[in-house]
């Protein structure tokens, strides 16, 4: 019990250090540059305390639940008994691990579809486009984008192909799409990549990637374990640009065919 | 229902909803595909509860401290005040938000463990802590710098894709020269760090700026800050990997 309290206290102190820069920035600029006193000092202070406590409890929960869950799924889905193979005397083809890709795609699809930040972006896009790019279609296309991204990302870990090849190919696609996409959508589409990787998705997906790299023969967590999040943040950009493009074409065709 | 009107209860519920899709997918796979006993179920359940509780406290705290202050300041700075102060604020906001981002704290620790197991750094607590902190500070510096560049872009009215293409180019050119062990975490770090604290504060700054500057449309010109915050850490972390 004492050991645990000391551990908690250490975590609290460390988290204090972590939120100090943003607290100093906000409060310092408010008092010294804008020169206005804090509107609700007590409320703000309690808020900072909640943030502090929240981070400590959240990180504790991550170590107990989300990280183990990610590695558990990785090890169970790659276990030779589950796959019905004997990796010692036969080479394993990438196709054997198809449940891994299905799982990664499902996680990507479900979390992106439920992501509140993405909902907000989708509604803004619908407003900007004057209704030609509907919010629901956009959300589904981003969810499919994240699903494809994570499936491809796990495929890359399984096969050990070069991460930078995939990502740079993605950049080339985004660059080409940018020239054709509706101009007003570009900023929002670019930002949608950072938006879909939330606080709960990142730890689970990271643990999944590291777990896969550990479990699959010939892979090394140090070299192959990371990179899934990069896929999950690149593919929504391609999906939003692509969907905006297609939705615009469709609505243009509709207006030109029935004048 | 008076219980549902309590903001804490409502937040608790919405935190649970954040986690629900993951739990649903995992449970479906456990029941229908894997069909094996799960070790340490009790610990997983307690941990899930802690994640929901922590997320609730965190978001509740942000909404009554950092967000209202940060947003009103972002608007205030965007409307008046010198360019120099605005850029200084942009940098500090990006740096501070990224260093406090819980997902980055957790993944940096993970990366340090992997690096130690892989023999990249010493297998000791001190070496791991300094590697994780070095990574986070690198990411935070690069996000501060990214927001500074992004704000400057909005003020000048440059199109968003030129600096983004320049970033793509930098990543592509630097990758062959960066050590292989750093590339994965470098590519991930930007997207990990743009999460619960960074995105709302930075978006408020961008939209505030675009509202304040005449002839800009907040709907279209205010966006495009997050993408720099995703790209810049890739470049900085690869450089960090080359130096150490």
Interface residues (C-beta under 8 A of the other chain):
Chain A: X18 X19 X21 X22 X23 X24 X25 X26 X27 X29 X30 X33 X34 X38 X43 X44 X45 X46 X47 X48 X49 X50 X51 X52 X53 X54 X55 X56 X57 X58 X59 X60 X61 X62 X63 X64 X65 X66 X67 X68 X69 X72 X73 X76 X77 X82 X99 X103 X106 X107 X110 X111 X113 X114 X116 X117 X124 X127 X128 X163 X164 X167 X168 X171 X174 X175 X178 X183 X184 X186 X187 X188 X190 X191 X193 X194 X195 X197 X198 X199 X200 X201 X202 X203 X204 X206 X207 X210 X220 X221 X222 X223 X224 X225 X226 X227 X228 X229 X230 X232 X233 X237
Chain B: X14 X17 X18 X19 X20 X21 X22 X24 X25 X26 X28 X29 X33 X34 X36 X38 X39 X40 X43 X44 X45 X46 X47 X48 X49 X50 X51 X52 X53 X54 X55 X56 X57 X58 X59 X60 X61 X62 X63 X64 X65 X66 X69 X70 X73 X76 X77 X81 X85 X89 X92 X93 X95 X96 X97 X99 X100 X102 X103 X105 X106 X107 X110 X111 X114 X115 X117 X118 X120 X140 X159 X160 X161 X164 X165 X168 X171 X172 X175 X176 X180 X181 X183 X184 X185 X187 X188 X190 X191 X192 X194 X195 X196 X197 X199 X203 X217 X219 X220 X221 X222 X223 X224 X225 X226 X227 X229 X230
